[in-house]
Structures are given as structure tokens and as C-alpha cells.
Amino acid sequence: MQYAALQDIEILFGLALVTVILFRRLMFPSIIGFLVTGILAGPHALAFIKNTHQVEQMAEIGVVLLLFTIGIELSLKELMRIRHLVLWGGGLQVLVTIMAVAAVGVICGFPANQSVFFGFLVALSSTAILMKLLIDSGQADAPHGKMAMGILIFQDLCIVPLMLLTPLLAGSGDGIRSVLVISAKAAAVVLAAHYGARFLVPWIFRQVVRTRSRELFILTIIFIGLGTAWLTALAGLSLALGAFIAGLAISESEYSHQALSDIIPFREAFMSLFFISVGMLLDPLILLKYPVLIASLVVTILLIKTLVTTGAAMALGVPMRIGIIAALSLAQIGEFSFVLSQAGMGFGILTPEMYQIFLAASIATMGLTPACLKYANPIADWVIGRLPHRWTRGKGVLAKAEKPLSLRDHVIIVGYGVNGKNLAKALKNLKIEYVVIETNPFTVKTEGKKGQHIIFGDASKPEVLEHAHIDTARGMVVAISDAAASRRVASLARHLSPSLHIIVRTRYLLEVEPLYKLGVNEVIPEEFETSIEILSRVLRNYMVPHADIERCIAEVRSDGYDMLRSMSRRHSHAVGISGYLSGAEIGTYRVKHGSQLEGQGLREGTIRSMSGATVLVIKRGDEVVPNPDPVWELRPDDLVLLLGTPEQLAVAERLFEA
């Protein structure tokens, strides 16, 4: 008897190993495997675990630990940075979803309070599932990924008021007085958490850190988390709510990163325990008893959440395509909904049978999340392809406010992230014309007021690229984090302007070849550039001379980009001069006062004899001379375009210096 709990956990985790491995091979997230593990091991299926009360206790412990870790990961400073997405996008999505579901519930004959509670359950999405899928697929930094993450953060914060309102929907207490009491309790908890995060928590951690004991530090984290949960439970609020607030309090301290790093090894076990516990509470017979009802419920949930979230995104001015992808990724029911559903059953809002139907539908929507994310792009393209551009472009107010552009021989920058900002700043300093295309309406509005040449729109639409005068542009740089969107933009740009020089930034080397197939001139993979920067810093740490470091980097770049150029030559028909170059580069150099080349004629052959590089073009003021005559004499401030290997250009560069 004394080993029963240990035996149960061992059975659950052993079965989970087999189930999760199987589901991962079928390309399902691990969480679905944990849910199925719980269903199989629970009292309603194979009955490895028969004690229902013990199951409910495990689920509560699991959710307390899960909410605690999620609270630590949230940052109030980050919330302020993306407050537009969080407050407006998340607020619209949650509020309108609750209203829509409540309306459907009332139409179907359910009481108003019960229908509103159904809205509470459906409005929330799964942070654990979606964060994992977005990060694994590299879409967390894409526009739709940021949109989804902003809404998820708001949903996570909404668990606080929703849990406080649940007793009111059940009719507990005496109306206005109950509202005031619950509001006072919530305000007291938030106030205590705020001052605790500013004063008490840092003081406690400072005392513990002085002992230099990691074990004591971890014990302190657990003490604060479980202690806050216990105190909120004593105040009449839920354990889970207290754990979440404790996590938020720790997240604002200077020790939050260390706390999170220490608790991360336990987080996956906490999450798996929670989802296994939820699965154990589901009776599989409910699927046989109400198959049509559950299937209809799943379709209704997916449809309502997709339509509402798309509408919320478009209300912010986001293009419809990004809104649809974000909406499909958020269409599942979240883990916090399980917490609410248990509270609802405890207060009598849900009957045990309703709870089972809800569990079945929720687990089904979670299982469909990978498919929703996989087919979101094709679905979005299909929808916007059948609607007028003015309906799908996003916030028309911004487009109308934009002044007509008059550009020629300019650069089009797609995306105004870190890469886009740095490039725009450099081009502005060099007096090179450019225009930025950005899908974030708030960024467009803010940067437009600063005088930035920026327009709102989705660069995968021909109308937007035509507005940016792609026909007269010299080059385009695609600097967005969405690989699929980058391919669409590059393909459309090449179709609209066959001679345009297209450079695409991508994350991984695996994404390079598909881009070259579309006619991209140059692809810059971050993975490769990061490896070069690491090499440089390692050699610098060993005090390797700068010239030797530059030579090593040149060799690595030459080998790496030779491989990339070979892809370009395989898949393109020599679009641009780079298609013909093998192991060579083109560099531009300025003749400086006092340099070795000042006053020399090309017939003397100094550049060719001393470096091996070849002069292609000379630019003096507004005069551009391709293939200059040997009688040409170099003067200070002349710009010389050279062709050569990286080593040859490195030698030639020194000839231009004073």
C-alpha cells in the first residue's frame, strides 16, 4: 500500500515512453501522446490506475506546477513591448469568442450562465502545444507566430478573471456583494504579488544566494510557488491561480533567469503529469455514445475560433493571410480550459456527462493542431486568392494615409526586423533610395511618423510590390522570419521583374536550395553566418593575428558560398552576374588620398600585378565607366569595382588605403 503511488507513477511514465515515441513517429506533438497515455491507463480503459480521487489530485498538482512555470516565463516588460497585440488582439479574440459561443449556446437551448461558461472554455488556446510547435518549426518570429504568441499571453492572463467569475456564473454568493468580495480578494492578491516581486522575493533570494547553495535556491523557488498557491487557496481563490501569480512575481526579480533554468528540467515532467492526468479523467465510451455530437462540437469550435481570431487580427490592421494562419494555429482548446472545466463541474455549471463531452472535444482539437498548422498556409492562400485585394490587404486607413512614392533604382526591403532596420539605416546614410514593406500596422505608423520610407502590406501580393515600384527597383532584400512567405515573395518578385537582384535571408541551410530554384540571386543563411562569427571569436580568444583570422574566414566563406553558388547555377538560368561566378566575388573600393593608387593609370597594371584582381567599372561622381580604357588615371574618391577571389580582393583593398 505504501508503494502504490510510486507504482502508479512508474506505470504511467513507462507507458508514456512507448506512446509518445509512437506518436512522435506519426508527427504528433508529445502532449497528444501524454493524453492518450492517460486515456489508456485511466480507470475507464485498461484500469492500470483505478483511484479516481487520486487521479484528480495528480491533475491538480500537475496544473499548479504547470502554471507556476508558465508564470515565471512571462515578462511584464515583454508584455508592454507587444501591448498592442496582447491587449487589443487578445482582448478582441477572448471577448468575441465568449460572446459567439454564448450566443450559440443560448440558441441551442442552454441557460445564459452556462452558455457564457462554455465561452470561457472555448476562448482559451493551448500555450504548451502551440509554443512547442512554433519554436520547433521556426515560426515563432514570423508575423503569424508573433500574433499568436501575443494572443496566447493575453489568454494566459485571462485565467485570473475567468476563474474569479466562475463562482458568480454558478450563482454562488449573493450577487453584488460576491462581486465586490471577489474583486477585493483579487486586488489584494495582485497588490501583494506586485510588492512581493519588488521587495520580498528579491530579498529572500539575496539571502539564499549568499549561502551559495543550489539546493537551497531550488527549495526556495518551490517554497515561494507552493506557498503562494496555498495562501490564495486560504483566501478562497484557487491553487492554480496562486501558482501562476507566484511565477509572475519571480519573473520580475533579477533571479528569474536562474530560477527558470533550475526549474526547466522539472517542467516537462510537470507538463506530462498534467496531461496524463487529464487523459485519465476521460471515459472513452463517451466517444461511442455521442460520436456525431462530439464531431460537430469539434468542427464548431475550430470554425468559431478561426473566424473570430481572423477578425480580431484584421481589426488590428493585419493582412488577412497572417490572420488566418494565426487563427488556425490557435483553434484548439487550451490546458487552462481543463482547469476551468474542473472548477465548473465543482460549482455545478457542468454535469459529469457534459464534462466528458468537453474533454473528448478538447483532446480532439489538440490532436488536430499539427494538421491546422501544416495546412494553414495553403488554406490562407486559397481564401485570399478568391477575395478582392482590398478585402485582404489589411488596415485600409494606413494604406490611404501613405503618400505616393516616386522611386527609381532603389532597394525594396521586405520586413522591418533587426536585419531590415540595420539595412535601412545603412542605405539612408549612404544616400541610397529604399522603401520598406512591413505587415505590422503599428510599426508602419510609428516609423512613418519618423520619416521612414515604409509602406504597409503583404509583399506576397502583386499590388503591394507594384506600389513599391518593383519595375524600377535595382534590388530586393527579403528579411523576414517566415520561410514559406519568403519563397512566395521571391517567386512573385522574380515573375514581376526578371532582372531584379533578389537577396533572401533565411535561417537554415536546408532552406537555401528551394529559394535558388525560384530564381533568387543570393541567399544568406543565418546558420552559416553564425558559424563564421563563432570561428572569428574563438580564434580571437587564442590571440590569432587579425590577418590570419580574415584569411581563415575568407577560406570558409569561399568554400561555403561556392557550394551555395553551385546550387544557384543548377537552378537558375544565370539570373544576374553572380550566376556565372565560381569562387569569385565582386568588391567596390574607394581610392583614398595618399594611397598607392592615387594618380596611377590603369596601364601600369598595379592592381592586376600586385593582387590579381580585375577592374570592371570605375565611378567618378555621376559618371560610370564600365571596362575603362588603360589610359584612365585614378583620382581620390574614385569608386573602383573589382572582380577576384576573396584572397585577391583582400590584397587589393590595401592598395586603396592611405
Secondary structure as GFF3:
##gff-version 3
##sequence-region A 1 658
A	DSSP	alpha_helix	4	25	.	.	.	ID=ss1
A	DSSP	alpha_helix	30	41	.	.	.	ID=ss2
A	DSSP	alpha_helix	52	73	.	.	.	ID=ss3
A	DSSP	alpha_helix	76	81	.	.	.	ID=ss4
A	DSSP	alpha_helix	83	83	.	.	.	ID=ss5
A	DSSP	pi_helix	84	90	.	.	.	ID=ss6
A	DSSP	alpha_helix	91	107	.	.	.	ID=ss7
A	DSSP	alpha_helix	112	123	.	.	.	ID=ss8
A	DSSP	alpha_helix	127	136	.	.	.	ID=ss9
A	DSSP	alpha_helix	143	169	.	.	.	ID=ss10
A	DSSP	alpha_helix	176	195	.	.	.	ID=ss11
A	DSSP	pi_helix	196	200	.	.	.	ID=ss12
A	DSSP	alpha_helix	201	210	.	.	.	ID=ss13
A	DSSP	alpha_helix	214	234	.	.	.	ID=ss14
A	DSSP	alpha_helix	239	251	.	.	.	ID=ss15
A	DSSP	alpha_helix	256	280	.	.	.	ID=ss16
A	DSSP	alpha_helix	285	289	.	.	.	ID=ss17
A	DSSP	alpha_helix	291	315	.	.	.	ID=ss18
A	DSSP	alpha_helix	320	329	.	.	.	ID=ss19
A	DSSP	alpha_helix	335	346	.	.	.	ID=ss20
A	DSSP	alpha_helix	352	367	.	.	.	ID=ss21
A	DSSP	alpha_helix	369	374	.	.	.	ID=ss22
A	DSSP	alpha_helix	376	384	.	.	.	ID=ss23
A	DSSP	alpha_helix	389	392	.	.	.	ID=ss24
A	DSSP	alpha_helix	396	401	.	.	.	ID=ss25
A	DSSP	beta_strand	411	414	.	.	.	ID=ss26
A	DSSP	alpha_helix	418	429	.	.	.	ID=ss27
A	DSSP	beta_strand	434	438	.	.	.	ID=ss28
A	DSSP	alpha_helix	441	449	.	.	.	ID=ss29
A	DSSP	beta_strand	454	456	.	.	.	ID=ss30
A	DSSP	alpha_helix	462	467	.	.	.	ID=ss31
A	DSSP	three_ten_helix	470	472	.	.	.	ID=ss32
A	DSSP	beta_strand	475	478	.	.	.	ID=ss33
A	DSSP	alpha_helix	483	496	.	.	.	ID=ss34
A	DSSP	beta_strand	501	506	.	.	.	ID=ss35
A	DSSP	three_ten_helix	509	511	.	.	.	ID=ss36
A	DSSP	alpha_helix	512	517	.	.	.	ID=ss37
A	DSSP	beta_strand	522	525	.	.	.	ID=ss38
A	DSSP	alpha_helix	526	541	.	.	.	ID=ss39
A	DSSP	alpha_helix	546	571	.	.	.	ID=ss40
A	DSSP	three_ten_helix	577	580	.	.	.	ID=ss41
A	DSSP	beta_strand	585	590	.	.	.	ID=ss42
A	DSSP	three_ten_helix	602	604	.	.	.	ID=ss43
A	DSSP	alpha_helix	606	611	.	.	.	ID=ss44
A	DSSP	beta_strand	614	620	.	.	.	ID=ss45
A	DSSP	beta_strand	623	626	.	.	.	ID=ss46
A	DSSP	beta_strand	639	644	.	.	.	ID=ss47
A	DSSP	alpha_helix	646	655	.	.	.	ID=ss48
###
